[in-house]
Amino acid sequence: MQITFLWLGKSKYKSYTELESMYAKRLKHYCRHEILGLKEIKQKGDPTEIKKKEAELFLSQIADSDYVVLLDERGKSMSSMGLSTWLQKRMNAATNRVVFIIGGSFGVDQSLFDRANYTWSLSELTMTHDMARLLLLEQIYRGYTILRGEKYHNE
């Protein structure tokens, strides 16, 4: 199963970039994956129009056959164990590609909600996009280590 992480821009902080790279490197032992940081839309103007333009960028990267997971504060929450079970279900269903999307600072356009197969909330807490990206990578990595019975989850 291929995993694609889609988000806007890059981190401004080297420490986040280094941690993202570390988890991406660890994750390659479990699945094929790619991280696509799309070009951010300038944050001037009507937020509704910005969200529409961002949605167009995201949707241009998604195939009809992709299983799309939209990260949103109103989504369903799950534990790390639940995530590992969810990953196993996706593999059992022979899902070719799972695409995780983290939207922009204004949220996402309805068209992305409409396209998403699943809407997931990492937390009820508000966090920076850098932290959300890092947490997403770490939790996917953790989910795979749980599936393999490795000690990372209970260190």
Secondary structure, 3 states (H helix, E strand, C coil): CEEEEEEECCCCCHHHHHHHHHHHHHHCCCCEEEEEEECCCCCCCCHHHHHHHHHHHHHCCCCCCCEEEEEEEEEECCCHHHHHHHHHHHHHCCCCEEEEEECECCECCHHHHHHCCEEECCCCCCCCHHHHHHHHHHHHHHHHHHHCCCHHHHC
